[in-house]
């Protein structure tokens, strides 16, 4: 994983074709973490809860 990703400075693949529940969904171009945008800045998506 690149140092930028470790510092939380992910770079989203700006593909606006994936629309989900009112926001655009993408992934970081470097590490693949899910990202989303409400029409402004990209942010890391919420972490999914692990089920036991």
PyMOL Python script that loads the backbone (N, CA, C, O; Angstrom):
from pymol import cmd

cmd.read_pdbstr("""\
ATOM      1  N   UNK A   1       0.843  -1.175   0.000  1.00  0.00           N
ATOM      2  CA  UNK A   1       0.000   0.000   0.000  1.00  0.00           C
ATOM      3  C   UNK A   1       0.890   1.239   0.000  1.00  0.00           C
ATOM      4  O   UNK A   1       1.896   1.298   0.707  1.00  0.00           O
ATOM      5  N   UNK A   2       0.513   2.197  -0.780  1.00  0.00           N
ATOM      6  CA  UNK A   2       1.321   3.417  -0.883  1.00  0.00           C
ATOM      7  C   UNK A   2       1.151   4.286   0.367  1.00  0.00           C
ATOM      8  O   UNK A   2       0.147   4.192   1.073  1.00  0.00           O
ATOM      9  N   UNK A   3       2.141   5.125   0.624  1.00  0.00           N
ATOM     10  CA  UNK A   3       2.137   5.986   1.806  1.00  0.00           C
ATOM     11  C   UNK A   3       0.956   6.954   1.803  1.00  0.00           C
ATOM     12  O   UNK A   3       0.409   7.265   2.861  1.00  0.00           O
ATOM     13  N   UNK A   4       0.560   7.433   0.619  1.00  0.00           N
ATOM     14  CA  UNK A   4      -0.592   8.332   0.539  1.00  0.00           C
ATOM     15  C   UNK A   4      -1.851   7.647   1.069  1.00  0.00           C
ATOM     16  O   UNK A   4      -2.645   8.263   1.780  1.00  0.00           O
ATOM     17  N   UNK A   5      -2.028   6.386   0.727  1.00  0.00           N
ATOM     18  CA  UNK A   5      -3.200   5.637   1.193  1.00  0.00           C
ATOM     19  C   UNK A   5      -3.145   5.433   2.702  1.00  0.00           C
ATOM     20  O   UNK A   5      -4.167   5.529   3.382  1.00  0.00           O
ATOM     21  N   UNK A   6      -1.971   5.156   3.218  1.00  0.00           N
ATOM     22  CA  UNK A   6      -1.827   4.994   4.663  1.00  0.00           C
ATOM     23  C   UNK A   6      -2.169   6.277   5.410  1.00  0.00           C
ATOM     24  O   UNK A   6      -2.646   6.232   6.544  1.00  0.00           O
ATOM     25  N   UNK A   7      -1.926   7.420   4.773  1.00  0.00           N
ATOM     26  CA  UNK A   7      -2.233   8.713   5.384  1.00  0.00           C
ATOM     27  C   UNK A   7      -3.671   9.159   5.108  1.00  0.00           C
ATOM     28  O   UNK A   7      -4.078  10.238   5.539  1.00  0.00           O
ATOM     29  N   UNK A   8      -4.441   8.332   4.389  1.00  0.00           N
ATOM     30  CA  UNK A   8      -5.836   8.662   4.108  1.00  0.00           C
ATOM     31  C   UNK A   8      -6.032   9.560   2.905  1.00  0.00           C
ATOM     32  O   UNK A   8      -7.109  10.132   2.736  1.00  0.00           O
ATOM     33  N   UNK A   9      -5.024   9.698   2.067  1.00  0.00           N
ATOM     34  CA  UNK A   9      -5.112  10.562   0.878  1.00  0.00           C
ATOM     35  C   UNK A   9      -5.277   9.703  -0.368  1.00  0.00           C
ATOM     36  O   UNK A   9      -4.418   9.684  -1.250  1.00  0.00           O
ATOM     37  N   UNK A  10      -6.400   8.993  -0.420  1.00  0.00           N
ATOM     38  CA  UNK A  10      -6.685   8.095  -1.534  1.00  0.00           C
ATOM     39  C   UNK A  10      -6.996   8.886  -2.791  1.00  0.00           C
ATOM     40  O   UNK A  10      -7.394  10.049  -2.723  1.00  0.00           O
ATOM     41  N   UNK A  11      -6.808   8.241  -3.948  1.00  0.00           N
ATOM     42  CA  UNK A  11      -7.084   8.857  -5.244  1.00  0.00           C
ATOM     43  C   UNK A  11      -8.155   8.007  -5.927  1.00  0.00           C
ATOM     44  O   UNK A  11      -7.891   6.893  -6.377  1.00  0.00           O
ATOM     45  N   UNK A  12      -9.359   8.554  -5.994  1.00  0.00           N
ATOM     46  CA  UNK A  12     -10.491   7.807  -6.549  1.00  0.00           C
ATOM     47  C   UNK A  12     -10.404   7.698  -8.062  1.00  0.00           C
ATOM     48  O   UNK A  12      -9.925   8.603  -8.745  1.00  0.00           O
ATOM     49  N   UNK A  13     -10.878   6.570  -8.568  1.00  0.00           N
ATOM     50  CA  UNK A  13     -11.069   6.412 -10.003  1.00  0.00           C
ATOM     51  C   UNK A  13     -12.361   7.154 -10.295  1.00  0.00           C
ATOM     52  O   UNK A  13     -13.423   6.714  -9.854  1.00  0.00           O
ATOM     53  N   UNK A  14     -12.314   8.236 -11.005  1.00  0.00           N
ATOM     54  CA  UNK A  14     -13.483   9.103 -11.180  1.00  0.00           C
ATOM     55  C   UNK A  14     -14.406   8.563 -12.272  1.00  0.00           C
ATOM     56  O   UNK A  14     -14.490   9.106 -13.373  1.00  0.00           O
ATOM     57  N   UNK A  15     -15.084   7.487 -11.931  1.00  0.00           N
ATOM     58  CA  UNK A  15     -16.068   6.877 -12.816  1.00  0.00           C
ATOM     59  C   UNK A  15     -17.444   7.138 -12.211  1.00  0.00           C
ATOM     60  O   UNK A  15     -17.817   6.510 -11.220  1.00  0.00           O
ATOM     61  N   UNK A  16     -18.184   8.046 -12.793  1.00  0.00           N
ATOM     62  CA  UNK A  16     -19.470   8.448 -12.245  1.00  0.00           C
ATOM     63  C   UNK A  16     -20.623   7.558 -12.709  1.00  0.00           C
ATOM     64  O   UNK A  16     -21.783   7.901 -12.478  1.00  0.00           O
ATOM     65  N   UNK A  17     -20.342   6.439 -13.350  1.00  0.00           N
ATOM     66  CA  UNK A  17     -21.408   5.588 -13.865  1.00  0.00           C
ATOM     67  C   UNK A  17     -21.994   4.675 -12.794  1.00  0.00           C
ATOM     68  O   UNK A  17     -23.085   4.139 -12.992  1.00  0.00           O
ATOM     69  N   UNK A  18     -21.319   4.478 -11.677  1.00  0.00           N
ATOM     70  CA  UNK A  18     -21.806   3.601 -10.631  1.00  0.00           C
ATOM     71  C   UNK A  18     -22.525   4.419  -9.568  1.00  0.00           C
ATOM     72  O   UNK A  18     -21.881   5.065  -8.741  1.00  0.00           O
ATOM     73  N   UNK A  19     -23.849   4.398  -9.583  1.00  0.00           N
ATOM     74  CA  UNK A  19     -24.691   5.201  -8.699  1.00  0.00           C
ATOM     75  C   UNK A  19     -25.352   4.257  -7.700  1.00  0.00           C
ATOM     76  O   UNK A  19     -25.916   3.239  -8.102  1.00  0.00           O
ATOM     77  N   UNK A  20     -25.293   4.573  -6.408  1.00  0.00           N
ATOM     78  CA  UNK A  20     -25.815   3.676  -5.383  1.00  0.00           C
ATOM     79  C   UNK A  20     -26.371   4.480  -4.218  1.00  0.00           C
ATOM     80  O   UNK A  20     -25.621   5.166  -3.523  1.00  0.00           O
ATOM     81  N   UNK A  21     -27.674   4.403  -4.000  1.00  0.00           N
ATOM     82  CA  UNK A  21     -28.344   5.042  -2.855  1.00  0.00           C
ATOM     83  C   UNK A  21     -28.041   6.525  -2.716  1.00  0.00           C
ATOM     84  O   UNK A  21     -27.810   7.005  -1.606  1.00  0.00           O
ATOM     85  N   UNK A  22     -28.037   7.245  -3.803  1.00  0.00           N
ATOM     86  CA  UNK A  22     -27.871   8.689  -3.752  1.00  0.00           C
ATOM     87  C   UNK A  22     -26.450   9.203  -3.823  1.00  0.00           C
ATOM     88  O   UNK A  22     -26.230  10.404  -3.665  1.00  0.00           O
ATOM     89  N   UNK A  23     -25.479   8.340  -4.053  1.00  0.00           N
ATOM     90  CA  UNK A  23     -24.100   8.790  -4.183  1.00  0.00           C
ATOM     91  C   UNK A  23     -23.374   7.958  -5.221  1.00  0.00           C
ATOM     92  O   UNK A  23     -23.808   6.857  -5.558  1.00  0.00           O
ATOM     93  N   UNK A  24     -22.284   8.477  -5.719  1.00  0.00           N
ATOM     94  CA  UNK A  24     -21.448   7.765  -6.681  1.00  0.00           C
ATOM     95  C   UNK A  24     -20.467   6.887  -5.917  1.00  0.00           C
ATOM     96  O   UNK A  24     -19.939   7.289  -4.880  1.00  0.00           O
ATOM     97  N   UNK A  25     -20.226   5.695  -6.431  1.00  0.00           N
ATOM     98  CA  UNK A  25     -19.315   4.750  -5.789  1.00  0.00           C
ATOM     99  C   UNK A  25     -18.135   4.511  -6.714  1.00  0.00           C
ATOM    100  O   UNK A  25     -18.301   4.351  -7.923  1.00  0.00           O
ATOM    101  N   UNK A  26     -16.950   4.488  -6.140  1.00  0.00           N
ATOM    102  CA  UNK A  26     -15.733   4.221  -6.894  1.00  0.00           C
ATOM    103  C   UNK A  26     -14.779   3.471  -5.979  1.00  0.00           C
ATOM    104  O   UNK A  26     -15.183   2.949  -4.940  1.00  0.00           O
ATOM    105  N   UNK A  27     -13.527   3.420  -6.364  1.00  0.00           N
ATOM    106  CA  UNK A  27     -12.495   2.785  -5.556  1.00  0.00           C
ATOM    107  C   UNK A  27     -11.212   3.587  -5.678  1.00  0.00           C
ATOM    108  O   UNK A  27     -11.034   4.349  -6.628  1.00  0.00           O
ATOM    109  N   UNK A  28     -10.331   3.413  -4.726  1.00  0.00           N
ATOM    110  CA  UNK A  28      -9.030   4.071  -4.788  1.00  0.00           C
ATOM    111  C   UNK A  28      -8.231   3.431  -5.916  1.00  0.00           C
ATOM    112  O   UNK A  28      -8.201   2.207  -6.048  1.00  0.00           O
ATOM    113  N   UNK A  29      -7.592   4.251  -6.716  1.00  0.00           N
ATOM    114  CA  UNK A  29      -6.811   3.762  -7.842  1.00  0.00           C
ATOM    115  C   UNK A  29      -5.559   3.018  -7.381  1.00  0.00           C
ATOM    116  O   UNK A  29      -5.013   2.210  -8.132  1.00  0.00           O
ATOM    117  N   UNK A  30      -5.107   3.275  -6.180  1.00  0.00           N
ATOM    118  CA  UNK A  30      -3.876   2.663  -5.678  1.00  0.00           C
ATOM    119  C   UNK A  30      -4.121   1.392  -4.872  1.00  0.00           C
ATOM    120  O   UNK A  30      -3.464   0.378  -5.108  1.00  0.00           O
ATOM    121  N   UNK A  31      -5.072   1.432  -3.907  1.00  0.00           N
ATOM    122  CA  UNK A  31      -5.238   0.301  -3.001  1.00  0.00           C
ATOM    123  C   UNK A  31      -6.586  -0.404  -3.125  1.00  0.00           C
ATOM    124  O   UNK A  31      -6.757  -1.494  -2.578  1.00  0.00           O
ATOM    125  N   UNK A  32      -7.551   0.197  -3.834  1.00  0.00           N
ATOM    126  CA  UNK A  32      -8.821  -0.461  -4.081  1.00  0.00           C
ATOM    127  C   UNK A  32      -9.886  -0.291  -3.016  1.00  0.00           C
ATOM    128  O   UNK A  32     -10.947  -0.906  -3.115  1.00  0.00           O
ATOM    129  N   UNK A  33      -9.638   0.525  -2.001  1.00  0.00           N
ATOM    130  CA  UNK A  33     -10.641   0.741  -0.962  1.00  0.00           C
ATOM    131  C   UNK A  33     -11.864   1.432  -1.570  1.00  0.00           C
ATOM    132  O   UNK A  33     -11.721   2.283  -2.447  1.00  0.00           O
ATOM    133  N   UNK A  34     -13.075   1.066  -1.104  1.00  0.00           N
ATOM    134  CA  UNK A  34     -14.297   1.660  -1.645  1.00  0.00           C
ATOM    135  C   UNK A  34     -14.391   3.128  -1.247  1.00  0.00           C
ATOM    136  O   UNK A  34     -14.133   3.497  -0.101  1.00  0.00           O
ATOM    137  N   UNK A  35     -14.767   3.956  -2.219  1.00  0.00           N
ATOM    138  CA  UNK A  35     -14.921   5.387  -1.986  1.00  0.00           C
ATOM    139  C   UNK A  35     -16.263   5.829  -2.516  1.00  0.00           C
ATOM    140  O   UNK A  35     -16.850   5.165  -3.370  1.00  0.00           O
ATOM    141  N   UNK A  36     -16.761   6.967  -2.004  1.00  0.00           N
ATOM    142  CA  UNK A  36     -18.038   7.493  -2.482  1.00  0.00           C
ATOM    143  C   UNK A  36     -18.000   9.008  -2.525  1.00  0.00           C
ATOM    144  O   UNK A  36     -17.175   9.656  -1.882  1.00  0.00           O
ATOM    145  N   UNK A  37     -18.929   9.552  -3.311  1.00  0.00           N
ATOM    146  CA  UNK A  37     -19.018  10.997  -3.481  1.00  0.00           C
ATOM    147  C   UNK A  37     -20.489  11.393  -3.576  1.00  0.00           C
ATOM    148  O   UNK A  37     -21.277  10.742  -4.261  1.00  0.00           O
ATOM    149  N   UNK A  38     -20.840  12.456  -2.887  1.00  0.00           N
ATOM    150  CA  UNK A  38     -22.184  13.013  -2.959  1.00  0.00           C
ATOM    151  C   UNK A  38     -22.229  14.182  -3.926  1.00  0.00           C
ATOM    152  O   UNK A  38     -23.150  14.996  -3.862  1.00  0.00           O
ATOM    153  N   UNK A  39     -21.268  14.281  -4.808  1.00  0.00           N
ATOM    154  CA  UNK A  39     -21.205  15.365  -5.769  1.00  0.00           C
ATOM    155  C   UNK A  39     -20.087  16.348  -5.481  1.00  0.00           C
ATOM    156  O   UNK A  39     -19.893  17.307  -6.228  1.00  0.00           O
ATOM    157  N   UNK A  40     -19.355  16.118  -4.409  1.00  0.00           N
ATOM    158  CA  UNK A  40     -18.236  17.005  -4.094  1.00  0.00           C
ATOM    159  C   UNK A  40     -16.968  16.155  -3.963  1.00  0.00           C
ATOM    160  O   UNK A  40     -16.604  15.453  -4.907  1.00  0.00           O
ATOM    161  N   UNK A  41     -16.317  16.203  -2.856  1.00  0.00           N
ATOM    162  CA  UNK A  41     -15.073  15.457  -2.637  1.00  0.00           C
ATOM    163  C   UNK A  41     -15.351  13.968  -2.463  1.00  0.00           C
ATOM    164  O   UNK A  41     -16.413  13.573  -1.982  1.00  0.00           O
ATOM    165  N   UNK A  42     -14.383  13.153  -2.860  1.00  0.00           N
ATOM    166  CA  UNK A  42     -14.468  11.720  -2.645  1.00  0.00           C
ATOM    167  C   UNK A  42     -14.039  11.415  -1.227  1.00  0.00           C
ATOM    168  O   UNK A  42     -13.113  12.038  -0.708  1.00  0.00           O
ATOM    169  N   UNK A  43     -14.710  10.450  -0.589  1.00  0.00           N
ATOM    170  CA  UNK A  43     -14.354  10.036   0.761  1.00  0.00           C
ATOM    171  C   UNK A  43     -14.395   8.513   0.834  1.00  0.00           C
ATOM    172  O   UNK A  43     -15.050   7.857   0.024  1.00  0.00           O
ATOM    173  N   UNK A  44     -13.687   7.965   1.815  1.00  0.00           N
ATOM    174  CA  UNK A  44     -13.676   6.515   1.998  1.00  0.00           C
ATOM    175  C   UNK A  44     -15.047   6.101   2.508  1.00  0.00           C
ATOM    176  O   UNK A  44     -15.605   6.731   3.406  1.00  0.00           O
ATOM    177  N   UNK A  45     -15.582   5.035   1.927  1.00  0.00           N
ATOM    178  CA  UNK A  45     -16.892   4.531   2.331  1.00  0.00           C
ATOM    179  C   UNK A  45     -16.854   3.937   3.715  1.00  0.00           C
ATOM    180  O   UNK A  45     -15.779   3.674   4.254  1.00  0.00           O
ATOM    181  N   UNK A  46     -18.022   3.722   4.298  1.00  0.00           N
ATOM    182  CA  UNK A  46     -18.063   3.141   5.654  1.00  0.00           C
ATOM    183  C   UNK A  46     -17.583   1.700   5.649  1.00  0.00           C
ATOM    184  O   UNK A  46     -17.786   0.959   4.687  1.00  0.00           O
ATOM    185  N   UNK A  47     -16.952   1.326   6.732  1.00  0.00           N
ATOM    186  CA  UNK A  47     -16.479  -0.052   6.843  1.00  0.00           C
ATOM    187  C   UNK A  47     -17.664  -0.954   7.143  1.00  0.00           C
ATOM    188  O   UNK A  47     -18.559  -0.599   7.911  1.00  0.00           O
ATOM    189  N   UNK A  48     -17.650  -2.109   6.531  1.00  0.00           N
ATOM    190  CA  UNK A  48     -18.738  -3.066   6.727  1.00  0.00           C
ATOM    191  C   UNK A  48     -18.531  -3.801   8.038  1.00  0.00           C
ATOM    192  O   UNK A  48     -17.415  -4.206   8.363  1.00  0.00           O
ATOM    193  N   UNK A  49     -19.613  -3.971   8.792  1.00  0.00           N
ATOM    194  CA  UNK A  49     -19.535  -4.686  10.059  1.00  0.00           C
ATOM    195  C   UNK A  49     -19.325  -6.177   9.787  1.00  0.00           C
ATOM    196  O   UNK A  49     -19.931  -6.758   8.887  1.00  0.00           O
ATOM    197  N   UNK A  50     -18.463  -6.761  10.581  1.00  0.00           N
ATOM    198  CA  UNK A  50     -18.210  -8.188  10.443  1.00  0.00           C
ATOM    199  C   UNK A  50     -19.282  -8.953  11.213  1.00  0.00           C
ATOM    200  O   UNK A  50     -19.571  -8.631  12.365  1.00  0.00           O
ATOM    201  N   UNK A  51     -19.857  -9.943  10.590  1.00  0.00           N
ATOM    202  CA  UNK A  51     -20.858 -10.756  11.288  1.00  0.00           C
ATOM    203  C   UNK A  51     -20.198 -12.037  11.788  1.00  0.00           C
ATOM    204  O   UNK A  51     -19.414 -12.666  11.078  1.00  0.00           O
ATOM    205  N   UNK A  52     -20.523 -12.400  12.993  1.00  0.00           N
ATOM    206  CA  UNK A  52     -19.920 -13.598  13.605  1.00  0.00           C
ATOM    207  C   UNK A  52     -20.782 -14.788  13.395  1.00  0.00           C
ATOM    208  O   UNK A  52     -20.440 -15.884  13.838  1.00  0.00           O
TER     209      UNK A  52
END
""", "prot")
cmd.dss("prot")
cmd.show_as("cartoon", "prot")
cmd.util.cbc("prot")
cmd.orient("prot")
